[in-house]
Amino acid sequence: MVLRLLVGEPRPQAERALGFVSEARNRGDETVVSDIVVSETYFALQYHYGVPKGEAPRQLRNFFESADIVSSGCAPEVLQTPRLASAKPGFVDRVIHAGYLRKADRLVSFDRSANKLDRSIVLR
């Protein structure tokens, strides 16, 4: 649904998604999106719709700032990371990291770039 709202294609699905969100808002209900949906949308924007890597985070950030949609996770906070498109670790790894830190005291990974994140242990 997020992808349809962002790109407006296919049009019938985009219109149904917009209608759903509008009806939910009118009822006073929240429309909630998970981090995995945001992550999939991030990649789909780039690989299926040709959105430049630096533009995809901006579109998602604007989406959460302007839409009547809330996140069930931490993706909106991660989307605020400066120069996210070129950051190492990247967007999805940062979402995973932030998600772990909500429930655990650290992230354990084999990815060396995780060293750049607080409370991370890199196994060698």
C-alpha positions, 0 to 999 in steps of 0.5 A: 500500500505504501508503494502505491501511495508513493508512486500512484501506480497501478492507478486503481490500487493507488486509488483504493489505498488512498481511499482506505487511508482517508476512510480510516482517518475519517473514522479516527483510526490510525493506519500503521506500517511496519518496518519491513514494509518501509524497507521493501518500499525503499528497495522497490522505489529504487529497483522497480521505479528508478528512484535514485538511492538518495531520493528514496529516503527523502520520499519515505521521510516526506511520506511519514511527515505528510501522511496519516500513517504511523510506523509500528517501528523505528524506520521514520527515526532512521530516515532522519539520518543525515546522508543516509543513502551513502551511509554504511551501514545502510538504511535496512541495517540501521532499521534492524539495529534500532529495532534490536535496541528497543528490546535488547542491549546490543546488536551482534553481527558479522557485518564490519560496518556495524562497528559504526553503530552504538552498542554493536558487537561484530563477530570475526 
